[in-house]
Amino acid sequence: MYVLDTNVLIHDPNALLNFEEHDVIIPMTVLEELDKLKSGKQTVAADCRQAIRNIDKVLGDATPKEIEKGVPIVRGEKAEPMGRLLILMSTERAGAHALPEHLNDNKIINTLAALQERHKSRDIILVSKDINMRLKARGFGVEAQDYHNDQLLDDIDLLPKGYHEFENSFWDNIEKVETVQREGATEHILRREGVLAKVNINEFLIDERGFVGKVVDVDSEQVIIRDLHQHDLMNEEVWGLVPRDIYQAMALHLLLDPDIHLVNLTGSAGSGKTILALAACIEMTVASKMYKRIIATRSTQGLDEDIGFLPGTEAEKMEPWLGAIVDNLEALHEDDENMTASVDYILSKVPLHFKSMNYIRGRSFQHSLIIIDESQNLTPHQIKTIITRAGNGSKVICLGNLAQIDTPYLSALSSGLTYMTERFKGFRHGAHIHLQGVPRSALAEYAEANL
C-alpha cells in the first residue's frame, strides 16, 4: 500500500496512476490540504485542481463502502484495472504513543501507524517529496520513500552535457571515416561504435587540437558529424557579444540555429546563460526579424504569493523578478556612450514581454522566443505546461543552475530541467549545453572555487 502525501500530487497530479498493481491510499488530511490550495491562479492551485479531478475520475460513482474497500484503478479505456484507490479516514491509535496532532504531517503519520497495525502482513509505504516528513515517518516506525516516477537518472553526473571532450586529437579514436561535401559544409560519416556509441543528435565533439564537430544525424549504425571551424565559432558576434570560450560559442551556435526549437543552457552562476540567450534573442527579433517577440518568464520561489502585493500592471509586477534580464541588457551596452539611453531604446524597440507563469497557462505564443529563467525550480509537470505553450515558429530557451534549487520539494534529480534534458536528448530539434567557468569577474570566479 502506497500512501501519497499532498506534495506528491502537486508535483505530479497524475501520480496516483503510476503505482501499477499496488494499492494507492490518499488520507483525508491530504484531500483537505488540496481543498485549501485549489483556489486562485497560482500554478500550485491548478495542479491541485487537476489532482482532485483525477481522484474523482478514478472513484467515479463508487459508493462509500466501495471506496473503503478500494476502487480499481483503470488506465485508459481498454486497459485492465490494476491496483486500487482508497480514501483513508483519520484513525485514532487507542492506547498507543502518537505524534501531537496540531500538524497535518503528524496526523498523516499517526493514521499510517494505525493502518500498519491493522494490516501487519502488508507493506505500508508513505510517498512524500518532503525529506523531513520522510525522516519523521521513519523515526516513528513507518516506511517512507521519495516519489521516483519522473526521476530518469540515479546520478546527476550522468546527465548529458551536450558535448564530448577528447584529449589530443579526436581522430586518434577513429579507424574509418568517409568525408563528403554538402551545401558548402564538410560532413564526416562514421560508424557508431567505441567513443561514438553514446552520442546524441545535436551534441558537439571537441578536442585539444581545435576540432569542433556537431552530430547532425545518428542511427543505430552510423553517425554524421558536421565539421565546424573553431575560429568562426569563437568570432561570431551577436549584438556586440563575442563568446569567451568554446562552450559559449557552441551555445550561441544552437541559439541562432532556426532548426533548433528547444535549447537548455545549464551552468553555475555567472557562466553566461542569460546574457547569451538575451543577445541571441535581440539579434533574431531586431536584426534578422526571424521572430516577432521575446517572452521572458521565470520560476521564483514565493512568486505565486508575492506578485499580488506588487503595484502596477503584470509587466510592472514582473520587473523586480526579471531584474536579471535588465542587468544583462545593461551589460550588453556598458561600452555605449549613454548606457541608460541604449537600454531604454532596446526596451522600446524590442518586443520584450515579461510574463508571470500564472498567466502563461492556456496561452499559445506564435513566432516567439520564450526564455524561461531559473527553470531548475520547476517540476516536470510545470515544464510540460510551459513548453506546450510554444506555438508555430516559436523557440523555447530554458536557463538554469541545478546547484541552486530554491524549492524544498525538488532536488537536482527530480527537477523538471533534469527531466526535460534527459527526455529531449534524442529530439532532432532540441539541444543542451552545460556552460563552464565563471567569467563574471575574477572575484566571482575565486568565490565559486573557494567559498
TORKOL-4160 file (C-alpha; in steps of 0.2 Angstrom, whole numbers, padded with zeros to 4 digits, m for minus):
451
<pt num="1" X="0000" Y="0000" Z="0000"/>
<pt num="2" X="0007" Y="0017" Z="m0005"/>
<pt num="3" X="0001" Y="0032" Z="0004"/>
<pt num="4" X="0003" Y="0048" Z="m0005"/>
<pt num="5" X="0007" Y="0065" Z="0003"/>
<pt num="6" X="0000" Y="0081" Z="m0003"/>
<pt num="7" X="0016" Y="0087" Z="m0011"/>
<pt num="8" X="0017" Y="0072" Z="m0022"/>
<pt num="9" X="0000" Y="0076" Z="m0030"/>
<pt num="10" X="0005" Y="0094" Z="m0033"/>
<pt num="11" X="0022" Y="0088" Z="m0040"/>
<pt num="12" X="0013" Y="0076" Z="m0052"/>
<pt num="13" X="m0006" Y="0077" Z="m0052"/>
<pt num="14" X="m0006" Y="0060" Z="m0062"/>
<pt num="15" X="0004" Y="0051" Z="m0048"/>
<pt num="16" X="m0010" Y="0040" Z="m0042"/>
<pt num="17" X="m0010" Y="0031" Z="m0059"/>
<pt num="18" X="0009" Y="0027" Z="m0058"/>
<pt num="19" X="0010" Y="0013" Z="m0045"/>
<pt num="20" X="0005" Y="m0001" Z="m0056"/>
<pt num="21" X="m0003" Y="m0016" Z="m0047"/>
<pt num="22" X="m0001" Y="m0008" Z="m0030"/>
<pt num="23" X="m0015" Y="0000" Z="m0019"/>
<pt num="24" X="m0014" Y="0019" Z="m0018"/>
<pt num="25" X="m0021" Y="0027" Z="m0002"/>
<pt num="26" X="m0025" Y="0045" Z="0000"/>
<pt num="27" X="m0028" Y="0051" Z="0018"/>
<pt num="28" X="m0042" Y="0063" Z="0021"/>
<pt num="29" X="m0030" Y="0076" Z="0028"/>
<pt num="30" X="m0022" Y="0076" Z="0010"/>
<pt num="31" X="m0039" Y="0080" Z="0002"/>
<pt num="32" X="m0041" Y="0094" Z="0015"/>
<pt num="33" X="m0025" Y="0101" Z="0010"/>
<pt num="34" X="m0028" Y="0100" Z="m0008"/>
<pt num="35" X="m0045" Y="0109" Z="m0005"/>
<pt num="36" X="m0036" Y="0123" Z="0004"/>
<pt num="37" X="m0024" Y="0126" Z="m0010"/>
<pt num="38" X="m0035" Y="0123" Z="m0025"/>
<pt num="39" X="m0042" Y="0141" Z="m0026"/>
<pt num="40" X="m0033" Y="0155" Z="m0036"/>
<pt num="41" X="m0022" Y="0157" Z="m0052"/>
<pt num="42" X="m0006" Y="0151" Z="m0045"/>
<pt num="43" X="0002" Y="0136" Z="m0053"/>
<pt num="44" X="0000" Y="0126" Z="m0037"/>
<pt num="45" X="m0018" Y="0129" Z="m0037"/>
<pt num="46" X="m0020" Y="0122" Z="m0055"/>
<pt num="47" X="m0010" Y="0107" Z="m0050"/>
<pt num="48" X="m0021" Y="0104" Z="m0035"/>
<pt num="49" X="m0037" Y="0105" Z="m0046"/>
<pt num="50" X="m0030" Y="0093" Z="m0058"/>
<pt num="51" X="m0026" Y="0080" Z="m0045"/>
<pt num="52" X="m0043" Y="0082" Z="m0037"/>
<pt num="53" X="m0051" Y="0079" Z="m0054"/>
<pt num="54" X="m0040" Y="0063" Z="m0057"/>
<pt num="55" X="m0046" Y="0056" Z="m0040"/>
<pt num="56" X="m0064" Y="0060" Z="m0044"/>
<pt num="57" X="m0062" Y="0051" Z="m0061"/>
<pt num="58" X="m0055" Y="0036" Z="m0054"/>
<pt num="59" X="m0068" Y="0035" Z="m0040"/>
<pt num="60" X="m0082" Y="0038" Z="m0052"/>
<pt num="61" X="m0099" Y="0033" Z="m0045"/>
<pt num="62" X="m0092" Y="0021" Z="m0031"/>
<pt num="63" X="m0102" Y="0020" Z="m0015"/>
<pt num="64" X="m0093" Y="0025" Z="0002"/>
<pt num="65" X="m0092" Y="0006" Z="0006"/>
<pt num="66" X="m0083" Y="0003" Z="m0011"/>
<pt num="67" X="m0071" Y="0017" Z="m0008"/>
<pt num="68" X="m0067" Y="0010" Z="0009"/>
<pt num="69" X="m0063" Y="m0007" Z="0001"/>
<pt num="70" X="m0054" Y="0001" Z="m0013"/>
<pt num="71" X="m0059" Y="0006" Z="m0031"/>
<pt num="72" X="m0050" Y="m0002" Z="m0046"/>
<pt num="73" X="m0038" Y="0010" Z="m0055"/>
<pt num="74" X="m0042" Y="0010" Z="m0074"/>
<pt num="75" X="m0028" Y="0017" Z="m0085"/>
<pt num="76" X="m0035" Y="0020" Z="m0102"/>
<pt num="77" X="m0052" Y="0013" Z="m0110"/>
<pt num="78" X="m0046" Y="m0004" Z="m0115"/>
<pt num="79" X="m0033" Y="m0007" Z="m0100"/>
<pt num="80" X="m0037" Y="m0020" Z="m0087"/>
<pt num="81" X="m0039" Y="m0012" Z="m0069"/>
<pt num="82" X="m0023" Y="m0013" Z="m0059"/>
<pt num="83" X="m0022" Y="m0009" Z="m0041"/>
<pt num="84" X="m0035" Y="0000" Z="m0031"/>
<pt num="85" X="m0038" Y="0018" Z="m0024"/>
<pt num="86" X="m0043" Y="0021" Z="m0006"/>
<pt num="87" X="m0048" Y="0036" Z="0004"/>
<pt num="88" X="m0041" Y="0034" Z="0022"/>
<pt num="89" X="m0051" Y="0042" Z="0036"/>
<pt num="90" X="m0040" Y="0049" Z="0051"/>
<pt num="91" X="m0038" Y="0035" Z="0064"/>
<pt num="92" X="m0035" Y="0036" Z="0082"/>
<pt num="93" X="m0022" Y="0024" Z="0090"/>
<pt num="94" X="m0030" Y="0018" Z="0106"/>
<pt num="95" X="m0018" Y="0016" Z="0120"/>
<pt num="96" X="m0003" Y="0019" Z="0109"/>
<pt num="97" X="0010" Y="0033" Z="0108"/>
<pt num="98" X="0006" Y="0046" Z="0094"/>
<pt num="99" X="0013" Y="0062" Z="0087"/>
<pt num="100" X="0004" Y="0078" Z="0093"/>
<pt num="101" X="m0010" Y="0081" Z="0080"/>
<pt num="102" X="m0008" Y="0100" Z="0078"/>
<pt num="103" X="0002" Y="0097" Z="0062"/>
<pt num="104" X="m0006" Y="0089" Z="0047"/>
<pt num="105" X="0010" Y="0079" Z="0044"/>
<pt num="106" X="0008" Y="0071" Z="0061"/>
<pt num="107" X="m0010" Y="0067" Z="0058"/>
<pt num="108" X="m0005" Y="0058" Z="0042"/>
<pt num="109" X="0009" Y="0048" Z="0051"/>
<pt num="110" X="m0002" Y="0043" Z="0065"/>
<pt num="111" X="m0015" Y="0037" Z="0053"/>
<pt num="112" X="m0002" Y="0027" Z="0044"/>
<pt num="113" X="0004" Y="0019" Z="0060"/>
<pt num="114" X="m0014" Y="0014" Z="0064"/>
<pt num="115" X="m0016" Y="0007" Z="0047"/>
<pt num="116" X="0000" Y="m0003" Z="0049"/>
<pt num="117" X="m0006" Y="m0011" Z="0065"/>
<pt num="118" X="m0022" Y="m0016" Z="0055"/>
<pt num="119" X="m0013" Y="m0024" Z="0041"/>
<pt num="120" X="0003" Y="m0031" Z="0048"/>
<pt num="121" X="0005" Y="m0043" Z="0033"/>
<pt num="122" X="0006" Y="m0029" Z="0021"/>
<pt num="123" X="0020" Y="m0016" Z="0017"/>
<pt num="124" X="0013" Y="0002" Z="0021"/>
<pt num="125" X="0024" Y="0015" Z="0012"/>
<pt num="126" X="0022" Y="0034" Z="0014"/>
<pt num="127" X="0027" Y="0043" Z="m0003"/>
<pt num="128" X="0032" Y="0061" Z="0000"/>
<pt num="129" X="0043" Y="0074" Z="m0008"/>
<pt num="130" X="0047" Y="0082" Z="0009"/>
<pt num="131" X="0063" Y="0075" Z="0016"/>
<pt num="132" X="0058" Y="0080" Z="0034"/>
<pt num="133" X="0041" Y="0071" Z="0033"/>
<pt num="134" X="0050" Y="0055" Z="0027"/>
<pt num="135" X="0063" Y="0057" Z="0042"/>
<pt num="136" X="0048" Y="0059" Z="0054"/>
<pt num="137" X="0039" Y="0044" Z="0047"/>
<pt num="138" X="0054" Y="0033" Z="0048"/>
<pt num="139" X="0058" Y="0038" Z="0065"/>
<pt num="140" X="0040" Y="0034" Z="0070"/>
<pt num="141" X="0042" Y="0017" Z="0063"/>
<pt num="142" X="0033" Y="0020" Z="0046"/>
<pt num="143" X="0042" Y="0016" Z="0030"/>
<pt num="144" X="0044" Y="0031" Z="0018"/>
<pt num="145" X="0052" Y="0035" Z="0001"/>
<pt num="146" X="0053" Y="0049" Z="m0012"/>
<pt num="147" X="0042" Y="0049" Z="m0027"/>
<pt num="148" X="0054" Y="0042" Z="m0041"/>
<pt num="149" X="0042" Y="0040" Z="m0056"/>
<pt num="150" X="0049" Y="0055" Z="m0065"/>
<pt num="151" X="0067" Y="0053" Z="m0060"/>
<pt num="152" X="0076" Y="0046" Z="m0075"/>
<pt num="153" X="0094" Y="0046" Z="m0068"/>
<pt num="154" X="0102" Y="0039" Z="m0052"/>
<pt num="155" X="0116" Y="0051" Z="m0053"/>
<pt num="156" X="0116" Y="0069" Z="m0059"/>
<pt num="157" X="0134" Y="0066" Z="m0067"/>
<pt num="158" X="0125" Y="0055" Z="m0080"/>
<pt num="159" X="0115" Y="0070" Z="m0087"/>
<pt num="160" X="0122" Y="0074" Z="m0104"/>
<pt num="161" X="0132" Y="0090" Z="m0106"/>
<pt num="162" X="0129" Y="0092" Z="m0124"/>
<pt num="163" X="0147" Y="0089" Z="m0129"/>
<pt num="164" X="0160" Y="0076" Z="m0128"/>
<pt num="165" X="0178" Y="0082" Z="m0125"/>
<pt num="166" X="0194" Y="0072" Z="m0131"/>
<pt num="167" X="0212" Y="0073" Z="m0126"/>
<pt num="168" X="0224" Y="0077" Z="m0140"/>
<pt num="169" X="0215" Y="0073" Z="m0157"/>
<pt num="170" X="0198" Y="0066" Z="m0159"/>
<pt num="171" X="0203" Y="0057" Z="m0174"/>
<pt num="172" X="0215" Y="0046" Z="m0164"/>
<pt num="173" X="0200" Y="0036" Z="m0159"/>
<pt num="174" X="0193" Y="0034" Z="m0177"/>
<pt num="175" X="0198" Y="0019" Z="m0188"/>
<pt num="176" X="0187" Y="0023" Z="m0204"/>
<pt num="177" X="0179" Y="0039" Z="m0210"/>
<pt num="178" X="0170" Y="0044" Z="m0226"/>
<pt num="179" X="0170" Y="0063" Z="m0229"/>
<pt num="180" X="0158" Y="0072" Z="m0241"/>
<pt num="181" X="0154" Y="0090" Z="m0245"/>
<pt num="182" X="0136" Y="0095" Z="m0244"/>
<pt num="183" X="0129" Y="0113" Z="m0247"/>
<pt num="184" X="0146" Y="0120" Z="m0243"/>
<pt num="185" X="0148" Y="0111" Z="m0227"/>
<pt num="186" X="0160" Y="0096" Z="m0223"/>
<pt num="187" X="0152" Y="0081" Z="m0216"/>
<pt num="188" X="0161" Y="0065" Z="m0209"/>
<pt num="189" X="0151" Y="0048" Z="m0209"/>
<pt num="190" X="0157" Y="0037" Z="m0195"/>
<pt num="191" X="0152" Y="0020" Z="m0188"/>
<pt num="192" X="0143" Y="0022" Z="m0172"/>
<pt num="193" X="0155" Y="0012" Z="m0161"/>
<pt num="194" X="0168" Y="0015" Z="m0147"/>
<pt num="195" X="0168" Y="0033" Z="m0142"/>
<pt num="196" X="0153" Y="0037" Z="m0153"/>
<pt num="197" X="0142" Y="0023" Z="m0146"/>
<pt num="198" X="0133" Y="0035" Z="m0134"/>
<pt num="199" X="0132" Y="0052" Z="m0144"/>
<pt num="200" X="0115" Y="0060" Z="m0147"/>
<pt num="201" X="0109" Y="0071" Z="m0161"/>
<pt num="202" X="0115" Y="0090" Z="m0159"/>
<pt num="203" X="0129" Y="0086" Z="m0147"/>
<pt num="204" X="0146" Y="0093" Z="m0150"/>
<pt num="205" X="0163" Y="0084" Z="m0151"/>
<pt num="206" X="0178" Y="0095" Z="m0147"/>
<pt num="207" X="0197" Y="0090" Z="m0144"/>
<pt num="208" X="0213" Y="0099" Z="m0138"/>
<pt num="209" X="0219" Y="0102" Z="m0156"/>
<pt num="210" X="0204" Y="0114" Z="m0161"/>
<pt num="211" X="0192" Y="0101" Z="m0169"/>
<pt num="212" X="0174" Y="0105" Z="m0167"/>
<pt num="213" X="0161" Y="0094" Z="m0174"/>
<pt num="214" X="0142" Y="0093" Z="m0172"/>
<pt num="215" X="0132" Y="0077" Z="m0173"/>
<pt num="216" X="0119" Y="0081" Z="m0187"/>
<pt num="217" X="0112" Y="0064" Z="m0189"/>
<pt num="218" X="0113" Y="0047" Z="m0180"/>
<pt num="219" X="0105" Y="0030" Z="m0181"/>
<pt num="220" X="0110" Y="0013" Z="m0174"/>
<pt num="221" X="0124" Y="0010" Z="m0187"/>
<pt num="222" X="0132" Y="0027" Z="m0191"/>
<pt num="223" X="0135" Y="0045" Z="m0185"/>
<pt num="224" X="0136" Y="0060" Z="m0197"/>
<pt num="225" X="0147" Y="0074" Z="m0190"/>
<pt num="226" X="0147" Y="0092" Z="m0197"/>
<pt num="227" X="0164" Y="0100" Z="m0196"/>
<pt num="228" X="0163" Y="0117" Z="m0188"/>
<pt num="229" X="0178" Y="0129" Z="m0189"/>
<pt num="230" X="0183" Y="0134" Z="m0171"/>
<pt num="231" X="0189" Y="0151" Z="m0177"/>
<pt num="232" X="0172" Y="0155" Z="m0185"/>
<pt num="233" X="0163" Y="0150" Z="m0169"/>
<pt num="234" X="0174" Y="0160" Z="m0157"/>
<pt num="235" X="0172" Y="0176" Z="m0168"/>
<pt num="236" X="0153" Y="0175" Z="m0170"/>
<pt num="237" X="0147" Y="0192" Z="m0164"/>
<pt num="238" X="0129" Y="0193" Z="m0158"/>
<pt num="239" X="0123" Y="0211" Z="m0154"/>
<pt num="240" X="0140" Y="0216" Z="m0148"/>
<pt num="241" X="0143" Y="0200" Z="m0138"/>
<pt num="242" X="0158" Y="0188" Z="m0143"/>
<pt num="243" X="0159" Y="0171" Z="m0134"/>
<pt num="244" X="0173" Y="0170" Z="m0121"/>
<pt num="245" X="0176" Y="0151" Z="m0123"/>
<pt num="246" X="0171" Y="0137" Z="m0134"/>
<pt num="247" X="0156" Y="0132" Z="m0123"/>
<pt num="248" X="0148" Y="0149" Z="m0125"/>
<pt num="249" X="0152" Y="0148" Z="m0144"/>
<pt num="250" X="0143" Y="0131" Z="m0145"/>
<pt num="251" X="0128" Y="0138" Z="m0135"/>
<pt num="252" X="0127" Y="0154" Z="m0147"/>
<pt num="253" X="0128" Y="0142" Z="m0162"/>
<pt num="254" X="0112" Y="0132" Z="m0155"/>
<pt num="255" X="0103" Y="0148" Z="m0150"/>
<pt num="256" X="0105" Y="0156" Z="m0168"/>
<pt num="257" X="0100" Y="0139" Z="m0177"/>
<pt num="258" X="0082" Y="0141" Z="m0184"/>
<pt num="259" X="0081" Y="0122" Z="m0184"/>
<pt num="260" X="0083" Y="0120" Z="m0165"/>
<pt num="261" X="0067" Y="0124" Z="m0157"/>
<pt num="262" X="0072" Y="0120" Z="m0139"/>
<pt num="263" X="0089" Y="0125" Z="m0131"/>
<pt num="264" X="0093" Y="0121" Z="m0112"/>
<pt num="265" X="0108" Y="0131" Z="m0105"/>
<pt num="266" X="0114" Y="0125" Z="m0088"/>
<pt num="267" X="0129" Y="0130" Z="m0078"/>
<pt num="268" X="0135" Y="0139" Z="m0062"/>
<pt num="269" X="0132" Y="0157" Z="m0058"/>
<pt num="270" X="0140" Y="0169" Z="m0070"/>
<pt num="271" X="0143" Y="0156" Z="m0084"/>
<pt num="272" X="0134" Y="0167" Z="m0096"/>
<pt num="273" X="0117" Y="0159" Z="m0098"/>
<pt num="274" X="0106" Y="0174" Z="m0098"/>
<pt num="275" X="0117" Y="0186" Z="m0107"/>
<pt num="276" X="0120" Y="0173" Z="m0122"/>
<pt num="277" X="0101" Y="0170" Z="m0123"/>
<pt num="278" X="0096" Y="0188" Z="m0122"/>
<pt num="279" X="0109" Y="0194" Z="m0135"/>
<pt num="280" X="0104" Y="0180" Z="m0147"/>
<pt num="281" X="0085" Y="0184" Z="m0145"/>
<pt num="282" X="0088" Y="0203" Z="m0148"/>
<pt num="283" X="0098" Y="0198" Z="m0164"/>
<pt num="284" X="0084" Y="0187" Z="m0170"/>
<pt num="285" X="0070" Y="0199" Z="m0167"/>
<pt num="286" X="0078" Y="0216" Z="m0171"/>
<pt num="287" X="0091" Y="0212" Z="m0184"/>
<pt num="288" X="0085" Y="0196" Z="m0193"/>
<pt num="289" X="0067" Y="0198" Z="m0188"/>
<pt num="290" X="0065" Y="0179" Z="m0188"/>
<pt num="291" X="0054" Y="0180" Z="m0173"/>
<pt num="292" X="0041" Y="0193" Z="m0168"/>
<pt num="293" X="0043" Y="0194" Z="m0149"/>
<pt num="294" X="0053" Y="0189" Z="m0134"/>
<pt num="295" X="0043" Y="0182" Z="m0119"/>
<pt num="296" X="0053" Y="0181" Z="m0103"/>
<pt num="297" X="0047" Y="0172" Z="m0088"/>
<pt num="298" X="0055" Y="0163" Z="m0073"/>
<pt num="299" X="0051" Y="0152" Z="m0059"/>
<pt num="300" X="0054" Y="0160" Z="m0042"/>
<pt num="301" X="0050" Y="0153" Z="m0025"/>
<pt num="302" X="0037" Y="0164" Z="m0017"/>
<pt num="303" X="0032" Y="0172" Z="m0034"/>
<pt num="304" X="0014" Y="0165" Z="m0034"/>
<pt num="305" X="0011" Y="0173" Z="m0017"/>
<pt num="306" X="0022" Y="0189" Z="m0018"/>
<pt num="307" X="0017" Y="0195" Z="m0036"/>
<pt num="308" X="0000" Y="0200" Z="m0030"/>
<pt num="309" X="0006" Y="0213" Z="m0017"/>
<pt num="310" X="0017" Y="0222" Z="m0030"/>
<pt num="311" X="0008" Y="0238" Z="m0038"/>
<pt num="312" X="0005" Y="0240" Z="m0057"/>
<pt num="313" X="0002" Y="0230" Z="m0072"/>
<pt num="314" X="0008" Y="0212" Z="m0075"/>
<pt num="315" X="0023" Y="0218" Z="m0084"/>
<pt num="316" X="0027" Y="0230" Z="m0070"/>
<pt num="317" X="0024" Y="0217" Z="m0056"/>
<pt num="318" X="0036" Y="0205" Z="m0065"/>
<pt num="319" X="0050" Y="0218" Z="m0067"/>
<pt num="320" X="0058" Y="0215" Z="m0050"/>
<pt num="321" X="0058" Y="0196" Z="m0053"/>
<pt num="322" X="0066" Y="0198" Z="m0070"/>
<pt num="323" X="0079" Y="0211" Z="m0065"/>
<pt num="324" X="0092" Y="0198" Z="m0072"/>
<pt num="325" X="0086" Y="0202" Z="m0089"/>
<pt num="326" X="0088" Y="0221" Z="m0087"/>
<pt num="327" X="0105" Y="0218" Z="m0079"/>
<pt num="328" X="0111" Y="0209" Z="m0094"/>
<pt num="329" X="0104" Y="0222" Z="m0106"/>
<pt num="330" X="0115" Y="0234" Z="m0097"/>
<pt num="331" X="0130" Y="0223" Z="m0098"/>
<pt num="332" X="0127" Y="0221" Z="m0117"/>
<pt num="333" X="0128" Y="0240" Z="m0118"/>
<pt num="334" X="0140" Y="0245" Z="m0105"/>
<pt num="335" X="0153" Y="0252" Z="m0118"/>
<pt num="336" X="0140" Y="0264" Z="m0126"/>
<pt num="337" X="0141" Y="0282" Z="m0123"/>
<pt num="338" X="0125" Y="0283" Z="m0114"/>
<pt num="339" X="0120" Y="0265" Z="m0107"/>
<pt num="340" X="0103" Y="0270" Z="m0100"/>
<pt num="341" X="0098" Y="0278" Z="m0116"/>
<pt num="342" X="0104" Y="0262" Z="m0125"/>
<pt num="343" X="0094" Y="0250" Z="m0113"/>
<pt num="344" X="0078" Y="0261" Z="m0115"/>
<pt num="345" X="0080" Y="0261" Z="m0134"/>
<pt num="346" X="0081" Y="0242" Z="m0134"/>
<pt num="347" X="0066" Y="0240" Z="m0122"/>
<pt num="348" X="0056" Y="0252" Z="m0133"/>
<pt num="349" X="0062" Y="0244" Z="m0150"/>
<pt num="350" X="0062" Y="0225" Z="m0144"/>
<pt num="351" X="0045" Y="0217" Z="m0142"/>
<pt num="352" X="0051" Y="0211" Z="m0124"/>
<pt num="353" X="0036" Y="0205" Z="m0113"/>
<pt num="354" X="0038" Y="0200" Z="m0095"/>
<pt num="355" X="0025" Y="0186" Z="m0091"/>
<pt num="356" X="0021" Y="0178" Z="m0075"/>
<pt num="357" X="0020" Y="0159" Z="m0075"/>
<pt num="358" X="0002" Y="0160" Z="m0068"/>
<pt num="359" X="m0004" Y="0168" Z="m0084"/>
<pt num="360" X="0005" Y="0158" Z="m0096"/>
<pt num="361" X="m0006" Y="0143" Z="m0094"/>
<pt num="362" X="m0019" Y="0142" Z="m0108"/>
<pt num="363" X="m0009" Y="0154" Z="m0119"/>
<pt num="364" X="m0001" Y="0150" Z="m0136"/>
<pt num="365" X="0013" Y="0160" Z="m0142"/>
<pt num="366" X="0016" Y="0160" Z="m0161"/>
<pt num="367" X="0033" Y="0165" Z="m0169"/>
<pt num="368" X="0040" Y="0170" Z="m0151"/>
<pt num="369" X="0056" Y="0167" Z="m0142"/>
<pt num="370" X="0052" Y="0160" Z="m0124"/>
<pt num="371" X="0065" Y="0162" Z="m0111"/>
<pt num="372" X="0062" Y="0153" Z="m0095"/>
<pt num="373" X="0074" Y="0158" Z="m0082"/>
<pt num="374" X="0078" Y="0149" Z="m0066"/>
<pt num="375" X="0070" Y="0133" Z="m0074"/>
<pt num="376" X="0078" Y="0122" Z="m0061"/>
<pt num="377" X="0064" Y="0126" Z="m0049"/>
<pt num="378" X="0050" Y="0119" Z="m0060"/>
<pt num="379" X="0043" Y="0102" Z="m0058"/>
<pt num="380" X="0042" Y="0090" Z="m0074"/>
<pt num="381" X="0023" Y="0094" Z="m0074"/>
<pt num="382" X="0026" Y="0113" Z="m0074"/>
<pt num="383" X="0040" Y="0112" Z="m0088"/>
<pt num="384" X="0027" Y="0102" Z="m0099"/>
<pt num="385" X="0014" Y="0115" Z="m0096"/>
<pt num="386" X="0025" Y="0129" Z="m0102"/>
<pt num="387" X="0034" Y="0121" Z="m0117"/>
<pt num="388" X="0017" Y="0115" Z="m0124"/>
<pt num="389" X="0013" Y="0134" Z="m0125"/>
<pt num="390" X="0025" Y="0136" Z="m0139"/>
<pt num="391" X="0015" Y="0138" Z="m0155"/>
<pt num="392" X="0020" Y="0138" Z="m0173"/>
<pt num="393" X="0038" Y="0145" Z="m0177"/>
<pt num="394" X="0042" Y="0148" Z="m0158"/>
<pt num="395" X="0058" Y="0143" Z="m0149"/>
<pt num="396" X="0060" Y="0139" Z="m0131"/>
<pt num="397" X="0076" Y="0143" Z="m0121"/>
<pt num="398" X="0077" Y="0136" Z="m0103"/>
<pt num="399" X="0091" Y="0143" Z="m0092"/>
<pt num="400" X="0095" Y="0135" Z="m0075"/>
<pt num="401" X="0108" Y="0130" Z="m0062"/>
<pt num="402" X="0104" Y="0113" Z="m0054"/>
<pt num="403" X="0115" Y="0118" Z="m0039"/>
<pt num="404" X="0103" Y="0132" Z="m0035"/>
<pt num="405" X="0086" Y="0124" Z="m0032"/>
<pt num="406" X="0076" Y="0135" Z="m0021"/>
<pt num="407" X="0061" Y="0124" Z="m0018"/>
<pt num="408" X="0061" Y="0111" Z="m0003"/>
<pt num="409" X="0052" Y="0098" Z="m0013"/>
<pt num="410" X="0064" Y="0097" Z="m0028"/>
<pt num="411" X="0082" Y="0090" Z="m0030"/>
<pt num="412" X="0094" Y="0090" Z="m0045"/>
<pt num="413" X="0087" Y="0073" Z="m0049"/>
<pt num="414" X="0069" Y="0077" Z="m0048"/>
<pt num="415" X="0070" Y="0095" Z="m0056"/>
<pt num="416" X="0060" Y="0097" Z="m0072"/>
<pt num="417" X="0075" Y="0104" Z="m0080"/>
<pt num="418" X="0084" Y="0087" Z="m0077"/>
<pt num="419" X="0069" Y="0078" Z="m0083"/>
<pt num="420" X="0067" Y="0088" Z="m0099"/>
<pt num="421" X="0085" Y="0087" Z="m0103"/>
<pt num="422" X="0085" Y="0068" Z="m0102"/>
<pt num="423" X="0069" Y="0066" Z="m0111"/>
<pt num="424" X="0074" Y="0078" Z="m0126"/>
<pt num="425" X="0091" Y="0071" Z="m0129"/>
<pt num="426" X="0086" Y="0062" Z="m0144"/>
<pt num="427" X="0075" Y="0076" Z="m0151"/>
<pt num="428" X="0081" Y="0082" Z="m0168"/>
<pt num="429" X="0075" Y="0100" Z="m0164"/>
<pt num="430" X="0082" Y="0101" Z="m0146"/>
<pt num="431" X="0099" Y="0103" Z="m0139"/>
<pt num="432" X="0108" Y="0106" Z="m0122"/>
<pt num="433" X="0124" Y="0114" Z="m0117"/>
<pt num="434" X="0132" Y="0114" Z="m0100"/>
<pt num="435" X="0142" Y="0130" Z="m0099"/>
<pt num="436" X="0159" Y="0130" Z="m0090"/>
<pt num="437" X="0168" Y="0143" Z="m0079"/>
<pt num="438" X="0163" Y="0159" Z="m0071"/>
<pt num="439" X="0168" Y="0173" Z="m0082"/>
<pt num="440" X="0158" Y="0186" Z="m0072"/>
<pt num="441" X="0173" Y="0193" Z="m0064"/>
<pt num="442" X="0189" Y="0187" Z="m0055"/>
<pt num="443" X="0181" Y="0190" Z="m0039"/>
<pt num="444" X="0166" Y="0179" Z="m0044"/>
<pt num="445" X="0177" Y="0165" Z="m0051"/>
<pt num="446" X="0188" Y="0165" Z="m0035"/>
<pt num="447" X="0172" Y="0164" Z="m0024"/>
<pt num="448" X="0165" Y="0150" Z="m0034"/>
<pt num="449" X="0180" Y="0140" Z="m0031"/>
<pt num="450" X="0185" Y="0144" Z="m0013"/>
<pt num="451" X="0169" Y="0148" Z="m0003"/>
